[in-house]
Amino acid sequence: MPTFQRRFSIVQKLIASYAVVIFLTTAALVFALLGLYSQNRTAKEIARTDLFVISATYRLRESLSAQDRFAGRYLILKSDEFKDLFNQRQSEFMTILGELGRRGNDQPFRDLVASYERYRQATERIFATGNGDPLAAKKDSDEVTARIDAISALRRTLLDQKLAEADRRESATVRLALILAFSGFILALTVASLTVHSISTAITKLKKGMHRIAEGDFDYDPQLPAGDEIGALAGDFVRMGKKLKELEQMSLDASPLTRLPGNIAIERVLNRRLQSGEPFAVCYADLDNFKAFNDHYGYIKASEVIKLTAELIHDTVRQMAGGDAFVGHVGGDDFVMVVASDKGGPVCEHVITRFDDFIRQHYSAEDLAKGAIEGVDRYGVPRTFPIMSISIAVVICSREEFASAVDIAKAAADIKDLLKSTPGSNYLINRRKGKR
């Protein structure tokens, strides 16, 4: 089973490659932004919890230490001033403890609350009796301090872990963003290099082809793969070479006098029309009494008539039958017109009308008055020859009736022989004659 390989155009390749580049660059930017967001979120979390807890433990220690001092001074001095100061610092301690509890009511916090409650009860006994056990209170204070230090140490450990994780994520984010950005840069550079190399190579081949064509090698093929713009250009280049070759052949085959295509081009056109299967009309035109005109007025005047007749026929066919029609010069005073099958009659009528008006301008007034010129025929017998006229044999062609251009030429020759026996300008379509 045949496989078909689809090639992408240069524009599609560039769009696809740069879409990947944009995707990679965007991904790098997204990862960088996500990394920044994660870092910012971690920083906020550290500031809101970890740093607050560590700071709170410092303040709790300082507050507890002040409470111990005021309780000790009260035992010595028995002054209510120290009791008030103790109560102020105790209230401060409870406030900080409440703020700490809102950040996390875990087991270490609950242990701290329980230890402080025992310390508070011990100090209340001191203030109530004035001679409580200071050693018991000191023991409870040391336990509270140990609980505060445990919470501080735990929070410091968590802070170190978060900072380490943040550093790891930052490194991973930076590394991935750099990889994506660098990959996009390398891809863009690679695509640009390959595209420039491909276009440069193709242009070099096409330039070489232009030189080869200029040297006459119209069959040169740059051999560029099809599928993209350059491949399409190479295909157009090959077709241009073939067309130039055809034009060169037509130019070499063309009549030097009329510049109309000659017999080779005529045969090619007829065979191509037959292969197409569409019916068409071949109009074979011949000038009557041209040899007598040539002998009487000279070859220069006769050549001018041939050239002007060619222009007349060419202009009429183009005007009546369009750009798809064809006009060729068989040689001498014979011409071929190839038009659509329904255009044969109208074209012949216009050619005859224009020719009959045109040809009288090339005779002298005396010959026009006589309506003839004196001369000798091909056998050397003196004769009177009428004013030049044009006979057109029209063959309606189709692939079913004619196999080749040779068959069409034979049919046109038979019709032309019938026309030659009729005076004046005439045309005959197959075996039906239209006379003017």
KAQUI-V555539 format. One record per residue. N is the residue number from 1. SS is DSSP state (2 for helix, 1 for strand, 0 for the rest). PSI is psi in whole degrees, -180 to 180 (* if undefined). Layout:
((N | SS | PSI) (N | SS | PSI))
//
This chain:
((1 | 0 | 126) (2 | 0 | 144) (3 | 0 | 143) (4 | 0 | 123) (5 | 0 | 118) (6 | 0 | 126) (7 | 0 | 141) (8 | 0 | 148) (9 | 0 | 165) (10 | 2 | -42) (11 | 2 | -43) (12 | 2 | -40) (13 | 2 | -47) (14 | 2 | -43) (15 | 2 | -45) (16 | 2 | -46) (17 | 2 | -45) (18 | 2 | -24) (19 | 2 | -40) (20 | 2 | -42) (21 | 2 | -47) (22 | 2 | -41) (23 | 2 | -47) (24 | 2 | -42) (25 | 2 | -43) (26 | 2 | -41) (27 | 2 | -41) (28 | 2 | -43) (29 | 2 | -42) (30 | 2 | -46) (31 | 2 | -40) (32 | 2 | -43) (33 | 2 | -40) (34 | 2 | -38) (35 | 2 | -43) (36 | 2 | -41) (37 | 2 | -43) (38 | 2 | -42) (39 | 2 | -42) (40 | 2 | -42) (41 | 2 | -41) (42 | 2 | -42) (43 | 2 | -42) (44 | 2 | -41) (45 | 2 | -41) (46 | 2 | -46) (47 | 2 | -37) (48 | 2 | -32) (49 | 2 | -66) (50 | 2 | -54) (51 | 2 | -36) (52 | 2 | -45) (53 | 2 | -44) (54 | 2 | -45) (55 | 2 | -39) (56 | 2 | -38) (57 | 2 | -37) (58 | 2 | -45) (59 | 2 | -36) (60 | 2 | -43) (61 | 2 | -45) (62 | 2 | -41) (63 | 2 | -42) (64 | 2 | -40) (65 | 2 | -40) (66 | 2 | -40) (67 | 2 | -41) (68 | 2 | -42) (69 | 2 | -46) (70 | 2 | -37) (71 | 2 | -41) (72 | 2 | -43) (73 | 2 | -34) (74 | 2 | -40) (75 | 2 | -34) (76 | 2 | -48) (77 | 2 | -18) (78 | 0 | 38) (79 | 0 | 131) (80 | 2 | -17) (81 | 2 | -41) (82 | 2 | -29) (83 | 2 | -41) (84 | 2 | -43) (85 | 2 | -40) (86 | 2 | -47) (87 | 2 | -36) (88 | 2 | -46) (89 | 2 | -32) (90 | 2 | -42) (91 | 2 | -41) (92 | 2 | -43) (93 | 2 | -45) (94 | 2 | -37) (95 | 2 | -48) (96 | 2 | -40) (97 | 2 | -39) (98 | 2 | -42) (99 | 2 | -38) (100 | 2 | -38) (101 | 2 | -31) (102 | 2 | -22) (103 | 2 | -25) (104 | 0 | 114) (105 | 0 | 64) (106 | 0 | -178) (107 | 2 | -44) (108 | 2 | -36) (109 | 2 | -43) (110 | 2 | -36) (111 | 2 | -39) (112 | 2 | -44) (113 | 2 | -43) (114 | 2 | -41) (115 | 2 | -42) (116 | 2 | -34) (117 | 2 | -40) (118 | 2 | -38) (119 | 2 | -42) (120 | 2 | -42) (121 | 2 | -39) (122 | 2 | -41) (123 | 2 | -31) (124 | 2 | -37) (125 | 2 | -36) (126 | 2 | -47) (127 | 2 | -27) (128 | 2 | -40) (129 | 2 | -24) (130 | 0 | -4) (131 | 0 | 40) (132 | 0 | 177) (133 | 0 | 105) (134 | 2 | -26) (135 | 2 | -38) (136 | 2 | -42) (137 | 2 | -40) (138 | 2 | -40) (139 | 2 | -45) (140 | 2 | -39) (141 | 2 | -41) (142 | 2 | -35) (143 | 2 | -40) (144 | 2 | -43) (145 | 2 | -40) (146 | 2 | -40) (147 | 2 | -41) (148 | 2 | -43) (149 | 2 | -35) (150 | 2 | -45) (151 | 2 | -42) (152 | 2 | -44) (153 | 2 | -43) (154 | 2 | -43) (155 | 2 | -37) (156 | 2 | -40) (157 | 2 | -46) (158 | 2 | -38) (159 | 2 | -42) (160 | 2 | -39) (161 | 2 | -42) (162 | 2 | -42) (163 | 2 | -40) (164 | 2 | -43) (165 | 2 | -39) (166 | 2 | -41) (167 | 2 | -40) (168 | 2 | -45) (169 | 2 | -39) (170 | 2 | -45) (171 | 2 | -43) (172 | 2 | -41) (173 | 2 | -46) (174 | 2 | -43) (175 | 2 | -46) (176 | 2 | -41) (177 | 2 | -41) (178 | 2 | -40) (179 | 2 | -47) (180 | 2 | -45) (181 | 2 | -43) (182 | 2 | -39) (183 | 2 | -42) (184 | 2 | -41) (185 | 2 | -46) (186 | 2 | -42) (187 | 2 | -46) (188 | 2 | -42) (189 | 2 | -41) (190 | 2 | -46) (191 | 2 | -44) (192 | 2 | -43) (193 | 2 | -47) (194 | 2 | -41) (195 | 2 | -46) (196 | 2 | -42) (197 | 2 | -43) (198 | 2 | -47) (199 | 2 | -42) (200 | 2 | -43) (201 | 2 | -44) (202 | 2 | -42) (203 | 2 | -39) (204 | 2 | -44) (205 | 2 | -42) (206 | 2 | -37) (207 | 2 | -42) (208 | 2 | -40) (209 | 2 | -40) (210 | 2 | -41) (211 | 2 | -39) (212 | 2 | -40) (213 | 2 | -41) (214 | 2 | -29) (215 | 0 | -2) (216 | 0 | 3) (217 | 0 | 82) (218 | 0 | -11) (219 | 0 | 6) (220 | 0 | 134) (221 | 0 | 119) (222 | 0 | -11) (223 | 0 | 53) (224 | 0 | 134) (225 | 0 | 141) (226 | 0 | 165) (227 | 0 | -27) (228 | 0 | -174) (229 | 2 | -39) (230 | 2 | -40) (231 | 2 | -41) (232 | 2 | -40) (233 | 2 | -40) (234 | 2 | -40) (235 | 2 | -43) (236 | 2 | -36) (237 | 2 | -45) (238 | 2 | -43) (239 | 2 | -36) (240 | 2 | -41) (241 | 2 | -43) (242 | 2 | -41) (243 | 2 | -41) (244 | 2 | -36) (245 | 2 | -43) (246 | 2 | -43) (247 | 2 | -37) (248 | 2 | -44) (249 | 2 | -40) (250 | 2 | -38) (251 | 2 | -42) (252 | 2 | -31) (253 | 2 | -15) (254 | 0 | 154) (255 | 0 | 131) (256 | 0 | -22) (257 | 0 | -49) (258 | 0 | -17) (259 | 0 | 17) (260 | 0 | 151) (261 | 1 | 147) (262 | 0 | -155) (263 | 2 | -39) (264 | 2 | -46) (265 | 2 | -39) (266 | 2 | -46) (267 | 2 | -40) (268 | 2 | -42) (269 | 2 | -43) (270 | 2 | -45) (271 | 2 | -38) (272 | 2 | -41) (273 | 2 | -39) (274 | 2 | -40) (275 | 2 | -27) (276 | 2 | -26) (277 | 0 | -10) (278 | 0 | 135) (279 | 0 | 148) (280 | 1 | 167) (281 | 1 | 133) (282 | 1 | 119) (283 | 1 | 112) (284 | 1 | 111) (285 | 1 | 137) (286 | 1 | 136) (287 | 1 | 127) (288 | 1 | 138) (289 | 0 | 26) (290 | 2 | -39) (291 | 2 | -40) (292 | 2 | -39) (293 | 2 | -43) (294 | 2 | -43) (295 | 2 | -36) (296 | 2 | -44) (297 | 2 | -11) (298 | 0 | 160) (299 | 2 | -28) (300 | 2 | -46) (301 | 2 | -39) (302 | 2 | -40) (303 | 2 | -38) (304 | 2 | -41) (305 | 2 | -42) (306 | 2 | -46) (307 | 2 | -46) (308 | 2 | -34) (309 | 2 | -41) (310 | 2 | -44) (311 | 2 | -40) (312 | 2 | -48) (313 | 2 | -45) (314 | 2 | -47) (315 | 2 | -41) (316 | 2 | -45) (317 | 2 | -44) (318 | 2 | -38) (319 | 2 | -39) (320 | 2 | -35) (321 | 2 | -5) (322 | 0 | -180) (323 | 0 | -15) (324 | 0 | -11) (325 | 0 | 166) (326 | 1 | 141) (327 | 1 | 128) (328 | 1 | 160) (329 | 1 | 108) (330 | 1 | -36) (331 | 1 | 154) (332 | 0 | -123) (333 | 0 | 26) (334 | 1 | 134) (335 | 1 | 156) (336 | 1 | 133) (337 | 1 | 130) (338 | 1 | 115) (339 | 1 | 176) (340 | 1 | 153) (341 | 2 | -31) (342 | 2 | -3) (343 | 2 | -7) (344 | 2 | -52) (345 | 2 | -53) (346 | 2 | -40) (347 | 2 | -46) (348 | 2 | -41) (349 | 2 | -43) (350 | 2 | -40) (351 | 2 | -45) (352 | 2 | -45) (353 | 2 | -47) (354 | 2 | -37) (355 | 2 | -43) (356 | 2 | -35) (357 | 2 | -39) (358 | 2 | -42) (359 | 2 | -28) (360 | 2 | -21) (361 | 2 | -10) (362 | 2 | 8) (363 | 0 | 154) (364 | 0 | 161) (365 | 2 | -36) (366 | 2 | -46) (367 | 2 | -34) (368 | 2 | -37) (369 | 2 | -38) (370 | 2 | -24) (371 | 0 | 16) (372 | 1 | 168) (373 | 1 | 157) (374 | 1 | 142) (375 | 1 | -172) (376 | 1 | 147) (377 | 0 | -174) (378 | 0 | -13) (379 | 0 | 3) (380 | 0 | 13) (381 | 0 | 128) (382 | 1 | 135) (383 | 1 | 165) (384 | 1 | 127) (385 | 1 | 129) (386 | 1 | 170) (387 | 0 | 142) (388 | 0 | 142) (389 | 1 | 178) (390 | 1 | 133) (391 | 1 | 133) (392 | 1 | 118) (393 | 1 | 124) (394 | 1 | 126) (395 | 1 | 121) (396 | 1 | 117) (397 | 1 | 147) (398 | 0 | 162) (399 | 0 | -26) (400 | 0 | -28) (401 | 0 | -29) (402 | 0 | 137) (403 | 0 | -25) (404 | 0 | 175) (405 | 2 | -31) (406 | 2 | -42) (407 | 2 | -39) (408 | 2 | -41) (409 | 2 | -39) (410 | 2 | -43) (411 | 2 | -41) (412 | 2 | -36) (413 | 2 | -40) (414 | 2 | -43) (415 | 2 | -39) (416 | 2 | -35) (417 | 2 | -37) (418 | 2 | -40) (419 | 2 | -35) (420 | 2 | -24) (421 | 0 | -6) (422 | 0 | 127) (423 | 0 | 156) (424 | 0 | 178) (425 | 0 | 130) (426 | 1 | 163) (427 | 1 | 151) (428 | 1 | 123) (429 | 1 | 114) (430 | 0 | -105) (431 | 0 | 23) (432 | 1 | 130) (433 | 1 | 136) (434 | 1 | 120) (435 | 1 | 141) (436 | 0 | *))
//
